[in-house]
Amino acid sequence: MTTRRPGLGVLSRFRAVPGIRAVASYRRAWLPKDLVAGVVLTTLLVPQGMAYAELAGLPAITGLYTTILCLLGYAVFGPSRILVLGPDSSLGPMIAATVLPLVAADGDPDRAVALASMLAVMVAAIMILASVAKLGFIADLISKPTMIGYMNGLALTILVGQLPKLLGFKVEADNLLGECAGLVRKIAEGAVVPAAAAVGLGGIALILVLQRFLPKVPAVLVMVVLAIAAAAVFDLDEHGVGLVGVLPEGFPPFTIPEVRLADLAPLLGGALGIALVSLADTISNASAFAARTGQEVRGNQEMAGVGAANLAAALFQGFPVSTSGSRTAVAERAGARSQLTGVVGALLIVLMLVLAPGLFRNLPQPALAAVVITASLSLADVPGAVRLWRQRRAEFLLCFAAFAGVALLGVLPGIAIAVALSVLNVFRRAWWPYDTVLGRVRGLEGYHDIRSYPSAEQLPGLVIYRFDAPLFFANAKTFRDEVRRLAGADPRPSWIVVAAEPMTDVDTTAADILEELDEVLNAQDVHLVFAELKDPVRRKIERYELTRTIDPRHFFPTVEAAVAAFRLRTGAEWTSPGADGTAGPPPGGPN
C-alpha cells in the first residue's frame, strides 16, 4: 500500500494553473515572435488604455494601471494562449453610468477611482462564482438581435458623448437627448475650437483610412505620434487644445478600495450588467480565436481568468476589463504565440511610467476622443440591423427596442432591457409556438404542413395536428383552444391525432388541462390521439395518471401507425381539399 505525500495534492493544483502549464509547455522558438508582438501590442495598449479610462470618467493614468495588471492576471489564470484583455469601449459608458452618479458634487477623482476599483472587485467575484457554478450559458441570455441593438445604441452614445471633447468644449447633460441638444447649441454659439476640431477630425480620418487601406500599419499609434508632434510644433495648448499632461511616475501602489456601505447596492447593479457584457464578449472572442488557432474553448475557465484579471486590476487602482477582439487580432497578426505577449506589453508600460512618464504629455485630448470614436464605430452593426429588417421584422423590433433603451434611458437600463427582451422573446415563442394541420402529399414521404402544401390530401374524420413546443403552463390553454376549434369543425372529426414529436415536455398544469380537454372531447364523441410521443414524456403522462381518461390504445409510435389504425377502423380514403367538404381546418391561433 502506498501513501500519498501531502505536498503532492498542492503541487498538482499548482501545476493546474493555466500560466504554470503555459510556462512548462513553452517553446523557445516562440520567444522572438512573442517579444515582437508584445512591442507592437503596446503601441495600441497605451493610447487605448488612456482613452477608455477617460471614457469611463476616470483619470487617464488609471487606464494604464488597469492594462498592466489585467494582462498579468490573465497571463497567470487565463486559458487562452493569445486572448488580450484590457479597458474596453463597450464597458466604459457602463462604468461611467455606475460610478459618476455616486461621486461627490466636486467630482473627486480619488473617490471615482475607489468606486471603479470596487466595481471591478464585484465583477471579479461574479465572474469567478459563475465559473465555479459553470454558468457560462448565461451569456446566451442576450440574443444576437438585441445585442446588435444594444451595441448600436452604445456606439451612438459614445459618439455623441465624445464629440464635445473632439471639438474642444464641454456639454453638461444627463442623457443622450440632452447631450445632442447641448452639442447643437454649443456649435451654434461658436464654441468649437478650430485647432481641436482639426486634430480630432483629422485623427478620425487618418485612423479610418489606414485601417481601410493599410491594415497592417498601427493606425492608432501613427495618429497619436502625429498628434503629439503637431502639439509640439504648433503649440496647440496655446490655441485652446487640452493636453494629457505628465502622467504620475512609477508603478501603481497596492490599494484596497474603500467605499461607503450605501454605495454597494448601486455598484452591484452595474457590476451585474458589466459582468454579463464581459462574459458575452469573452465567450465570443475566445470561440472565434480558438477556432483559428485550433484550441479548445473552456468557457468556465475563461470566466475565472477574466475574474482574476479584474481582481488584479481592482487592487491597483484599476477598473473593470474585458477581452478585446481588436487587440487580440493585432497580437495575432504580429505573431503572438502565448500570453508572454501580454506580459511584455505590461512590462513595457511599467518601464514607460518609471522612466518616461512625460512621453505622452503633449498628446491632445481630441486625439484620445478620436481613438474612442473610431472604436465606437467598430461596435456598430448597421448592416446587421438592416438584414434583420429584411429577414425578420419581429427580431428587428427587438433590435430597435434595445437600441432605443440604450439611447433614451441610458447604458445600464439598456442592458437590462436587452436581457429582458431576449428572455421575453424566448417566452413568446414558447407561449405561441407554430402549429399546423398536416396532410399527405403525393410523391413525398410522411405528412406535411397544409400551409406549405395547400393541395395536401386528408382523411375524412381525421385531423393530424402538430404543436411545435413543449406543453407547459404558459401555452397549454393555447393548445386546448386550438384543439377545441379543430374539434368544432363541420363535419366534426372523430379523431384528432397530435403529432407529438416536438413536445419535449408536459408539465402538471398542462396535464390537468389535457385531462379536462379529453373529457370534453369524449362527450362530443371526438377522440384525442397521440403519435410519436417521446418515451420520457409518455412516462410523465403515465405518472400523471392521464391514461385514466385518455385511452391507452390512443398512443401510437408513429403518425403512420395512427393513420393506419384509423383507416382500419373507418375505411376512410384520402381526399383532396374541398372534394367533399371534409378537409380539416388549418390552425387559427397566433404563431
C-alpha positions as CSV (number, residue, x, y, z in Angstrom):
1,M,0.0,0.0,0.0
2,T,1.4,3.4,-1.0
3,T,0.8,6.6,0.9
4,R,0.3,9.9,-0.9
5,R,2.6,12.6,0.3
6,P,0.6,15.7,1.5
7,G,2.5,18.0,-0.8
8,L,1.6,16.2,-4.0
9,G,-2.0,17.5,-3.9
10,V,-0.9,21.1,-3.5
11,L,1.7,20.6,-6.2
12,S,-0.9,19.1,-8.7
13,R,-3.2,22.1,-8.0
14,F,-0.3,24.5,-8.6
15,R,0.5,22.8,-11.9
16,A,-3.2,23.1,-12.9
17,V,-2.9,26.9,-13.0
18,P,-3.0,27.8,-16.7
19,G,0.0,30.1,-16.5
20,I,2.2,27.4,-14.9
21,R,1.1,24.9,-17.6
22,A,1.9,27.5,-20.3
23,V,5.4,28.0,-18.9
24,A,6.0,24.3,-18.7
25,S,5.0,23.8,-22.3
26,Y,6.6,26.9,-23.7
27,R,8.7,26.5,-26.9
28,R,11.9,28.5,-27.3
29,A,11.1,29.2,-30.9
30,W,8.1,31.3,-29.8
31,L,10.2,33.8,-27.9
32,P,11.2,36.2,-30.7
33,K,7.6,36.3,-32.0
34,D,6.1,36.9,-28.6
35,L,8.6,39.7,-27.9
36,V,7.9,41.5,-31.2
37,A,4.2,41.0,-30.8
38,G,4.4,42.5,-27.3
39,V,6.1,45.6,-28.6
40,V,3.6,46.0,-31.4
41,L,0.7,45.4,-29.0
42,T,2.0,48.1,-26.5
43,T,1.7,50.8,-29.2
44,L,-2.1,50.1,-29.1
45,L,-2.5,49.4,-25.4
46,V,-1.2,52.8,-24.2
47,P,-3.4,55.2,-26.2
48,Q,-6.5,53.0,-26.0
49,G,-6.0,52.4,-22.2
50,M,-5.8,56.2,-21.6
51,A,-8.7,56.9,-23.9
52,Y,-11.0,54.3,-22.4
53,A,-10.2,55.4,-18.9
54,E,-11.5,58.9,-19.8
55,L,-14.5,57.3,-21.5
56,A,-15.2,55.7,-18.1
57,G,-14.9,59.2,-16.4
58,L,-11.6,58.3,-14.8
59,P,-8.1,59.8,-14.9
60,A,-6.1,58.6,-18.0
61,I,-3.4,57.0,-15.8
62,T,-5.9,54.5,-14.4
63,G,-6.2,53.1,-17.9
64,L,-2.5,52.2,-17.9
65,Y,-2.7,50.8,-14.4
66,T,-5.6,48.6,-15.4
67,T,-3.9,47.4,-18.6
68,I,-0.8,46.4,-16.7
69,L,-2.5,44.3,-14.0
70,C,-5.2,42.7,-16.1
71,L,-2.6,41.5,-18.6
72,L,-0.5,40.0,-15.8
73,G,-3.6,38.5,-14.1
74,Y,-4.9,36.8,-17.2
75,A,-1.4,35.6,-18.2
76,V,-1.5,33.5,-14.9
77,F,-5.1,32.4,-14.8
78,G,-6.4,32.7,-18.4
79,P,-6.6,29.5,-20.5
80,S,-6.3,31.2,-24.0
81,R,-2.8,31.4,-25.5
82,I,-3.3,34.8,-27.2
83,L,-6.5,36.4,-25.9
84,V,-5.8,40.0,-24.9
85,L,-7.7,41.8,-22.1
86,G,-7.9,45.4,-21.2
87,P,-10.1,48.5,-20.8
88,D,-12.9,48.2,-23.3
89,S,-15.0,50.8,-25.2
90,S,-18.2,48.8,-24.5
91,L,-17.6,48.8,-20.8
92,G,-16.5,52.5,-20.5
93,P,-20.0,54.0,-20.6
94,M,-21.3,51.3,-18.2
95,I,-18.6,52.1,-15.7
96,A,-19.3,55.9,-16.0
97,A,-23.1,55.3,-15.7
98,T,-22.4,53.4,-12.4
99,V,-19.7,55.4,-10.8
100,L,-20.2,59.0,-11.7
101,P,-23.7,59.4,-10.1
102,L,-22.1,58.3,-6.8
103,V,-19.1,60.7,-7.0
104,A,-19.4,63.8,-4.9
105,A,-20.5,67.1,-6.5
106,D,-16.9,68.3,-6.7
107,G,-16.1,65.4,-8.9
108,D,-13.4,63.9,-6.6
109,P,-11.2,61.7,-8.8
110,D,-9.9,59.7,-5.9
111,R,-13.4,58.7,-4.9
112,A,-14.2,57.9,-8.6
113,V,-11.2,55.6,-8.8
114,A,-12.1,53.9,-5.5
115,L,-15.7,53.2,-6.7
116,A,-14.4,51.9,-10.1
117,S,-12.0,49.6,-8.3
118,M,-14.7,48.2,-6.0
119,L,-16.8,47.8,-9.2
120,A,-14.0,45.7,-10.6
121,V,-13.9,43.6,-7.4
122,M,-17.6,42.9,-7.7
123,V,-17.2,42.0,-11.4
124,A,-14.4,39.6,-10.5
125,A,-16.4,38.0,-7.8
126,I,-19.4,37.5,-10.1
127,M,-17.2,36.0,-12.9
128,I,-15.4,33.6,-10.5
129,L,-18.6,32.5,-8.9
130,A,-20.2,32.0,-12.3
131,S,-17.1,29.9,-13.3
132,V,-17.4,27.7,-10.2
133,A,-21.1,27.2,-10.8
134,K,-20.5,26.6,-14.5
135,L,-22.9,29.4,-15.6
136,G,-21.2,30.2,-18.9
137,F,-24.6,29.6,-20.6
138,I,-25.8,32.9,-19.1
139,A,-24.1,34.7,-22.0
140,D,-26.8,33.3,-24.2
141,L,-29.4,35.5,-22.3
142,I,-28.7,38.2,-24.8
143,S,-29.8,37.2,-28.3
144,K,-28.0,38.5,-31.4
145,P,-30.7,40.9,-32.5
146,T,-30.9,42.5,-29.0
147,M,-27.1,42.6,-28.8
148,I,-26.9,44.3,-32.2
149,G,-29.4,46.9,-31.0
150,Y,-27.6,47.4,-27.7
151,M,-24.2,47.8,-29.4
152,N,-25.7,50.3,-32.0
153,G,-27.2,52.3,-29.1
154,L,-23.9,52.1,-27.2
155,A,-21.9,53.3,-30.3
156,L,-24.3,56.3,-30.7
157,T,-24.0,57.1,-27.0
158,I,-20.2,57.0,-27.2
159,L,-20.1,59.0,-30.4
160,V,-22.3,61.8,-29.1
161,G,-20.5,61.9,-25.7
162,Q,-17.1,62.2,-27.3
163,L,-17.9,64.9,-29.9
164,P,-17.6,67.8,-27.4
165,K,-14.1,66.7,-26.4
166,L,-13.3,66.3,-30.1
167,L,-14.4,69.8,-30.9
168,G,-12.8,71.4,-27.8
169,F,-15.7,72.2,-25.5
170,K,-17.8,70.6,-22.8
171,V,-21.5,69.7,-22.5
172,E,-23.3,69.1,-19.3
173,A,-26.2,66.7,-19.7
174,D,-27.6,63.5,-18.1
175,N,-28.9,61.7,-21.2
176,L,-28.4,61.3,-25.0
177,L,-31.1,63.8,-26.0
178,G,-29.6,66.4,-23.6
179,E,-26.1,65.8,-25.0
180,C,-27.4,66.2,-28.6
181,A,-29.2,69.4,-27.7
182,G,-26.2,70.8,-25.8
183,L,-23.9,69.8,-28.7
184,V,-26.0,71.6,-31.3
185,R,-26.4,74.7,-29.0
186,K,-22.6,74.9,-28.4
187,I,-21.8,74.6,-32.1
188,A,-24.4,77.3,-32.9
189,E,-22.8,79.5,-30.2
190,G,-19.4,79.2,-31.9
191,A,-17.8,77.2,-29.0
192,V,-15.9,74.9,-31.4
193,V,-12.1,75.3,-31.0
194,P,-10.8,75.1,-34.6
195,A,-7.4,73.6,-33.6
196,A,-9.1,70.9,-31.5
197,A,-11.6,70.1,-34.3
198,A,-8.7,69.8,-36.8
199,V,-6.8,67.4,-34.6
200,G,-9.8,65.3,-33.7
201,L,-11.4,65.1,-37.1
202,G,-8.0,64.6,-38.8
203,G,-7.3,61.9,-36.3
204,I,-10.5,60.0,-37.1
205,A,-9.9,60.3,-40.9
206,L,-6.3,59.1,-40.6
207,I,-7.2,56.1,-38.5
208,L,-10.1,55.1,-40.8
209,V,-8.0,55.5,-43.9
210,L,-5.1,53.5,-42.5
211,Q,-7.4,50.7,-41.2
212,R,-9.1,50.5,-44.6
213,F,-6.1,50.6,-47.0
214,L,-3.1,49.7,-44.8
215,P,-4.5,47.3,-42.2
216,K,-1.0,46.1,-41.0
217,V,0.1,49.7,-40.1
218,P,-0.7,50.5,-36.4
219,A,-3.2,53.3,-37.3
220,V,-3.8,54.5,-33.7
221,L,0.0,54.7,-33.0
222,V,0.6,56.7,-36.2
223,M,-2.2,59.1,-35.4
224,V,-1.0,59.6,-31.8
225,V,2.6,60.2,-32.8
226,L,1.5,62.8,-35.4
227,A,-0.9,64.5,-32.9
228,I,1.9,64.8,-30.3
229,A,4.2,66.2,-33.0
230,A,1.6,68.7,-34.1
231,A,1.0,69.8,-30.5
232,A,4.8,70.5,-30.1
233,V,5.3,72.2,-33.5
234,F,2.1,74.3,-33.5
235,D,1.8,75.0,-29.7
236,L,-1.7,73.6,-29.7
237,D,-2.2,74.2,-26.0
238,E,-1.9,78.0,-26.7
239,H,-4.7,77.6,-29.2
240,G,-7.2,76.1,-26.7
241,V,-6.4,72.4,-27.2
242,G,-6.3,70.4,-24.0
243,L,-3.3,68.1,-23.5
244,V,-3.0,64.9,-21.4
245,G,0.0,66.3,-19.4
246,V,2.7,64.5,-17.5
247,L,1.4,61.2,-16.0
248,P,2.2,60.1,-12.5
249,E,5.5,58.4,-12.2
250,G,6.0,54.8,-11.2
251,F,4.1,51.6,-10.6
252,P,0.6,51.9,-9.1
253,P,0.5,51.1,-5.3
254,F,-1.4,48.2,-3.9
255,T,-4.7,49.6,-2.8
256,I,-7.8,48.1,-1.2
257,P,-10.7,50.2,-2.5
258,E,-12.7,51.8,0.3
259,V,-16.3,52.9,-0.4
260,R,-19.4,53.7,1.6
261,L,-21.8,50.9,2.6
262,A,-24.6,52.8,0.8
263,D,-22.6,52.6,-2.5
264,L,-22.6,48.8,-2.6
265,A,-26.1,48.3,-3.9
266,P,-25.9,50.6,-6.9
267,L,-22.4,49.2,-7.7
268,L,-23.7,45.7,-7.6
269,G,-26.4,46.5,-10.2
270,G,-23.7,48.0,-12.5
271,A,-21.4,45.0,-11.8
272,L,-24.0,42.5,-12.9
273,G,-24.5,44.3,-16.2
274,I,-20.8,44.7,-16.8
275,A,-20.2,41.0,-16.0
276,L,-22.9,39.9,-18.4
277,V,-21.5,42.0,-21.3
278,S,-17.9,40.9,-20.4
279,L,-19.0,37.3,-20.3
280,A,-20.6,37.6,-23.8
281,D,-17.5,39.3,-25.2
282,T,-15.2,36.7,-23.6
283,I,-17.1,33.6,-24.9
284,S,-17.5,35.1,-28.4
285,N,-13.9,36.2,-28.7
286,A,-12.5,33.1,-27.2
287,S,-14.6,30.9,-29.6
288,A,-13.5,32.9,-32.6
289,F,-9.8,32.9,-31.9
290,A,-9.8,29.3,-30.6
291,A,-11.3,28.2,-33.9
292,R,-8.5,29.9,-35.8
293,T,-5.7,28.5,-33.6
294,G,-7.0,25.0,-33.1
295,Q,-7.5,25.5,-29.3
296,E,-10.5,24.2,-27.3
297,V,-12.7,26.8,-25.7
298,R,-13.0,26.3,-21.9
299,G,-15.8,28.8,-21.1
300,N,-15.8,28.3,-17.3
301,Q,-12.0,28.7,-17.1
302,E,-12.2,31.8,-19.3
303,M,-14.6,33.3,-16.8
304,A,-12.2,32.5,-14.0
305,G,-9.3,34.1,-16.0
306,V,-11.3,37.3,-16.7
307,G,-12.3,37.4,-13.0
308,A,-8.7,37.1,-11.9
309,A,-7.7,39.9,-14.3
310,N,-10.5,42.1,-12.9
311,L,-9.4,41.4,-9.3
312,A,-5.7,42.2,-10.1
313,A,-6.7,45.5,-11.7
314,A,-9.0,46.4,-8.8
315,L,-6.2,46.0,-6.3
316,F,-4.0,48.5,-8.1
317,Q,-6.4,51.4,-8.8
318,G,-7.9,49.8,-11.9
319,F,-11.4,49.4,-13.2
320,P,-13.4,46.5,-14.9
321,V,-12.0,45.0,-18.0
322,S,-13.0,42.6,-20.7
323,T,-11.5,40.7,-23.7
324,S,-10.7,42.8,-26.8
325,G,-11.2,41.4,-30.2
326,S,-9.3,44.2,-31.9
327,R,-6.2,44.0,-29.6
328,T,-6.2,40.2,-29.8
329,A,-6.3,40.5,-33.6
330,V,-3.3,42.9,-33.5
331,A,-1.4,40.4,-31.3
332,E,-2.2,37.5,-33.6
333,R,-1.2,39.4,-36.8
334,A,2.1,40.4,-35.1
335,G,2.9,36.7,-34.5
336,A,1.9,36.2,-30.8
337,R,2.2,32.6,-29.7
338,S,1.5,32.8,-25.9
339,Q,0.5,35.1,-23.1
340,L,4.1,36.3,-22.9
341,T,3.0,38.8,-25.5
342,G,0.7,40.4,-22.9
343,V,3.4,40.2,-20.2
344,V,5.8,42.0,-22.5
345,G,3.2,44.7,-23.1
346,A,2.6,45.1,-19.4
347,L,6.3,45.4,-18.6
348,L,6.9,48.0,-21.4
349,I,4.1,50.1,-19.9
350,V,5.7,49.9,-16.5
351,L,9.0,50.9,-17.9
352,M,7.3,53.9,-19.6
353,L,5.8,55.0,-16.3
354,V,9.0,54.6,-14.4
355,L,11.5,56.0,-17.0
356,A,9.4,58.3,-19.2
357,P,6.2,59.4,-17.6
358,G,6.2,62.6,-19.7
359,L,6.2,60.7,-23.0
360,F,2.5,61.5,-23.7
361,R,2.3,64.9,-22.0
362,N,1.7,66.6,-25.4
363,L,-0.9,64.2,-26.5
364,P,-4.0,66.3,-27.4
365,Q,-7.3,65.3,-25.7
366,P,-9.1,65.5,-29.1
367,A,-6.8,62.7,-30.3
368,L,-8.0,60.5,-27.4
369,A,-11.5,61.3,-28.4
370,A,-10.7,60.2,-32.0
371,V,-9.4,56.9,-30.6
372,V,-12.7,56.3,-28.7
373,I,-14.9,57.4,-31.6
374,T,-13.2,55.1,-34.1
375,A,-13.6,52.3,-31.6
376,S,-17.3,53.1,-31.2
377,L,-17.7,52.9,-34.9
378,S,-16.4,49.3,-34.8
379,L,-19.1,48.5,-32.2
380,A,-21.9,49.5,-34.5
381,D,-23.5,47.0,-36.9
382,V,-25.9,48.9,-39.1
383,P,-25.8,46.3,-41.9
384,G,-26.9,43.7,-39.3
385,A,-29.9,45.8,-38.3
386,V,-30.8,46.2,-42.0
387,R,-30.5,42.5,-42.5
388,L,-32.9,41.9,-39.6
389,W,-35.4,44.3,-41.2
390,R,-35.3,42.4,-44.4
391,Q,-35.3,38.9,-43.0
392,R,-37.5,39.0,-39.8
393,R,-39.3,42.1,-38.7
394,A,-40.1,40.8,-35.2
395,E,-36.4,40.4,-34.4
396,F,-35.7,43.9,-35.9
397,L,-38.2,45.3,-33.4
398,L,-36.3,43.6,-30.6
399,C,-33.1,45.2,-32.0
400,F,-34.7,48.6,-32.2
401,A,-36.1,48.4,-28.7
402,A,-32.7,47.5,-27.3
403,F,-31.2,50.4,-29.3
404,A,-33.9,52.8,-28.1
405,G,-33.4,51.6,-24.5
406,V,-29.7,52.5,-24.5
407,A,-30.1,55.7,-26.4
408,L,-33.1,57.1,-24.4
409,L,-32.8,55.5,-21.0
410,G,-29.0,55.0,-20.6
411,V,-26.4,52.3,-20.8
412,L,-27.3,50.3,-17.7
413,P,-31.1,50.3,-18.3
414,G,-30.3,49.5,-21.9
415,I,-28.5,46.2,-21.0
416,A,-31.4,45.3,-18.6
417,I,-33.8,45.9,-21.5
418,A,-31.7,43.9,-23.8
419,V,-31.7,40.9,-21.5
420,A,-35.4,41.2,-20.7
421,L,-36.3,41.4,-24.3
422,S,-34.3,38.3,-25.1
423,V,-35.9,36.3,-22.3
424,L,-39.4,37.6,-23.2
425,N,-38.8,36.7,-26.9
426,V,-38.0,33.1,-25.8
427,F,-41.1,33.0,-23.7
428,R,-43.2,34.5,-26.5
429,R,-42.1,31.7,-28.9
430,A,-42.9,29.0,-26.3
431,W,-46.2,30.7,-25.5
432,W,-47.4,31.0,-29.1
433,P,-45.5,28.3,-30.9
434,Y,-46.0,27.4,-34.5
435,D,-48.8,24.9,-35.0
436,T,-50.4,23.4,-38.1
437,V,-52.5,20.7,-39.6
438,L,-50.7,18.0,-41.6
439,G,-51.8,16.2,-44.8
440,R,-50.5,13.6,-47.3
441,V,-48.6,15.0,-50.3
442,R,-48.4,12.7,-53.4
443,G,-44.7,11.9,-54.2
444,L,-43.5,12.9,-50.7
445,E,-43.0,10.6,-47.8
446,G,-44.5,11.4,-44.5
447,Y,-47.1,14.1,-43.6
448,H,-46.7,17.8,-44.4
449,D,-47.8,21.3,-43.4
450,I,-51.0,22.2,-45.3
451,R,-49.9,25.8,-45.3
452,S,-46.9,24.9,-47.4
453,Y,-48.8,22.3,-49.4
454,P,-52.4,23.5,-49.9
455,S,-53.2,20.5,-52.1
456,A,-52.3,18.0,-49.4
457,E,-54.8,15.2,-49.0
458,Q,-56.6,14.4,-45.8
459,L,-58.8,11.6,-44.4
460,P,-62.4,12.5,-43.7
461,G,-63.0,12.4,-39.9
462,L,-59.3,12.6,-39.1
463,V,-57.2,15.7,-38.3
464,I,-53.4,15.5,-37.8
465,Y,-52.4,18.4,-35.7
466,R,-48.8,19.4,-34.8
467,F,-47.9,21.8,-32.0
468,D,-44.2,22.8,-32.1
469,A,-43.3,23.3,-28.5
470,P,-43.2,21.6,-25.1
471,L,-46.6,21.7,-23.4
472,F,-46.4,23.7,-20.2
473,F,-48.4,26.1,-18.1
474,A,-48.0,29.1,-20.4
475,N,-49.1,27.5,-23.7
476,A,-51.4,24.7,-22.5
477,K,-54.5,26.8,-22.9
478,T,-53.4,27.8,-26.4
479,F,-53.1,24.2,-27.3
480,R,-56.5,23.4,-25.7
481,D,-58.3,26.2,-27.5
482,E,-56.9,25.2,-30.9
483,V,-57.8,21.5,-30.4
484,R,-61.3,22.6,-29.4
485,R,-61.6,24.7,-32.6
486,L,-60.5,21.8,-34.7
487,A,-63.0,19.5,-32.9
488,G,-65.8,22.0,-33.6
489,A,-65.4,21.9,-37.4
490,D,-68.2,20.9,-39.7
491,P,-68.3,18.0,-40.3
492,R,-66.9,17.1,-36.9
493,P,-63.8,14.9,-36.9
494,S,-63.8,11.7,-34.9
495,W,-60.1,11.5,-34.2
496,I,-57.6,14.4,-33.6
497,V,-54.1,12.9,-33.9
498,V,-51.5,15.1,-32.2
499,A,-48.1,14.7,-34.0
500,A,-46.3,15.0,-30.7
501,E,-42.6,14.6,-31.7
502,P,-41.9,18.4,-31.0
503,M,-43.4,18.0,-27.5
504,T,-40.4,17.6,-25.3
505,D,-42.2,18.0,-22.0
506,V,-45.6,18.1,-20.4
507,D,-45.8,19.8,-17.0
508,T,-48.5,19.2,-14.3
509,T,-50.6,22.3,-15.3
510,A,-50.7,21.1,-18.9
511,A,-51.5,17.6,-17.7
512,D,-54.6,18.9,-15.9
513,I,-55.7,20.8,-18.9
514,L,-55.2,17.7,-21.1
515,E,-57.4,15.7,-18.8
516,E,-60.2,18.3,-18.9
517,L,-59.8,18.6,-22.7
518,D,-60.1,14.8,-23.2
519,E,-63.2,14.7,-21.1
520,V,-64.8,17.5,-23.1
521,L,-63.9,15.8,-26.4
522,N,-65.1,12.4,-25.3
523,A,-68.5,14.0,-24.6
524,Q,-68.6,15.1,-28.2
525,D,-67.5,11.6,-29.4
526,V,-64.1,13.0,-30.5
527,H,-61.0,11.1,-29.5
528,L,-57.7,12.7,-28.7
529,V,-54.9,10.6,-30.1
530,F,-51.1,11.0,-29.6
531,A,-48.4,9.8,-32.1
532,E,-44.6,9.9,-31.8
533,L,-44.7,10.9,-28.2
534,K,-41.1,10.7,-26.7
535,D,-40.6,8.0,-24.1
536,P,-39.7,10.3,-21.3
537,V,-42.9,12.4,-22.0
538,R,-45.0,9.3,-22.2
539,R,-43.7,8.2,-18.8
540,K,-44.7,11.5,-17.3
541,I,-48.2,11.2,-18.7
542,E,-48.5,7.8,-17.1
543,R,-47.1,9.2,-13.9
544,Y,-49.8,12.0,-14.0
545,E,-52.4,9.1,-14.4
546,L,-53.7,10.7,-17.6
547,T,-54.4,7.3,-19.0
548,R,-57.5,7.2,-16.8
549,T,-59.2,9.4,-19.3
550,I,-57.0,9.2,-22.4
551,D,-57.4,5.6,-23.8
552,P,-54.0,3.9,-23.6
553,R,-54.8,2.4,-27.0
554,H,-54.7,6.0,-28.4
555,F,-50.9,6.3,-28.1
556,F,-49.1,5.3,-31.3
557,P,-45.4,5.1,-32.1
558,T,-45.7,7.0,-35.4
559,V,-48.2,9.1,-37.3
560,E,-48.3,6.4,-39.9
561,A,-49.4,3.8,-37.3
562,A,-52.2,6.2,-36.1
563,V,-53.4,6.8,-39.6
564,A,-53.4,3.1,-40.4
565,A,-55.4,2.3,-37.2
566,F,-58.0,5.0,-38.1
567,R,-58.3,3.7,-41.7
568,L,-58.7,0.1,-40.5
569,R,-61.4,1.3,-38.1
570,T,-63.3,3.5,-40.5
571,G,-62.3,2.5,-44.0
572,A,-61.7,6.2,-44.9
573,E,-59.9,7.1,-48.1
574,W,-57.7,10.1,-48.8
575,T,-59.4,13.0,-50.4
576,S,-58.2,16.3,-52.0
577,P,-59.0,19.6,-50.3
578,G,-62.7,20.6,-50.9
579,A,-63.5,17.3,-52.6
580,D,-66.3,16.5,-50.2
581,G,-66.0,19.4,-47.8
582,T,-64.4,17.3,-45.0
583,A,-60.9,18.6,-45.1
584,G,-59.8,19.7,-41.6
585,P,-59.4,23.4,-41.0
586,P,-56.0,25.0,-40.6
587,P,-54.9,26.3,-37.2
588,G,-56.1,29.8,-36.4
589,G,-54.1,30.7,-33.3
590,P,-51.2,33.2,-33.2
591,N,-47.8,32.0,-34.5
